[in-house]
């Protein structure tokens, strides 16, 4: 029993067991230090697991039987290229946000509550890792609720009272989503008698009747779409992002919706689609129009939004639309684009929200209306410089990570026969809208006169957020110029997702 | 008799809809939480009834009794976990409602929205 063979379990266990330790830590800087150490360890484990998943043929997956119980009876942990990619996103964004957000969190949260806040953060991290790594349908539900409950707590720590009302809305929507997922899993269990995802895939074919399985597919897809804020189930997202502490937004925005999308892909493609011939057409038939509508809706609303974080939140809804669009194409190219965009969007949006942390330190937590940002580019050139790089990545300027996934998405769309024109048209229009709404932030930031609020910084500027911010911005450029790692992971993930059902079906 | 024979599914569906109705239609945040609780109870019921077999007993192996029909214990174990999750959600939700009452002085959703719109 070597340490390396226990890494899959440690991925969840390290943050989960460090959470109570962080809660007990006084003074509070020690709690932050412990949390960072646990998050960094989790990131290192994710890197090691990714390296393991990349060895060997494309469908390599590492398996770990929890407690030594063999697979269909015990809970199996499965690490393949898809889960490795999501694990990298989760642990990476958590680590960067924690490192950059130390001062911001010290200002936002009452000192005696900070250790508990960090404990909740680690619990959320453990839950998200658990969802990604487990191969058991019910285990996914449990981890989903662990991560959601902890996420509600850290969002509610926001300084404005509207954080409470937005988190209440998130709690209601999130719980309904999880409950729908639970109903779906129950119906499938009724038909198959198993909870292990791979076992499920084999046994659905022998299910005595298709009806309950189709109903389950509906419940699971809708429930997870609620969690992933797929348009029109996105209403909880903009306010939850806007009123959370900035550091929490940087963490949540990068990974929580991606994890729900990951489960959606895994369930719909690996478990259901191979066995339900009707399912593929229905999946694409419902999700493709929603994805297109979401892309246009998110980008258009962002164009008129006056609050920076809400603007970025609506932009996230459009970006989730891109991921769903790629998935709804049902073929390998589309799924490669979708998984790749999960990675690249997390990178771009995470960097933008890291810049928001630095802005919040200078301008004050609550002053993030666009009118507060006038002239901020000249007062804080480094912060806004990194913001510009990440914005370029979000739009998809060549040389940045965002361009790579847009490129893959457009090439996948071009293979869709008569629909190609519509799909490519929507992607292009939305990219233009993205240029417009980001320009609304950048133009006054660099070219307008600064208001009085800028003259006196709220907090002493420290170098840590800037270094982390530029590290993230550099990653955007690096993965734009040398995209081998995410592309390799994404194409392997797409191969795994499509392995079950031979030739990809065309759009309805 | 097909319809009546599945009566527990009807109870599940009706409870689910009652919970959903409360979530959507009620303005009072506490009533919304109650709706959420009813919604979750409906799912608990779905799991518990699916494990039941006609003439089945508790899954305990007794010496000397062969071919005994047992109920499936696994869904009940699963739902025990889900009940715990439901209680935690309820506790957290109610705690947020209490905090909202402290900050806004009301737990009516429409009044809160009106207060938020005013700067």
Interface residues (C-beta under 8 A of the other chain):
Chain A: X138 X141 X142 X145 X149 X152 X153 X156 X161 X162 X164 X165 X167 X168 X171 X172 X175 X176 X179 X182 X183 X186 X189 X190 X195
Chain B: X20 X23 X29 X32 X36 X39 X40 X43 X46 X47 X50 X75 X78 X81 X82 X85 X88 X89 X92 X93 X96 X97 X99 X100 X103 X104 X112 X116
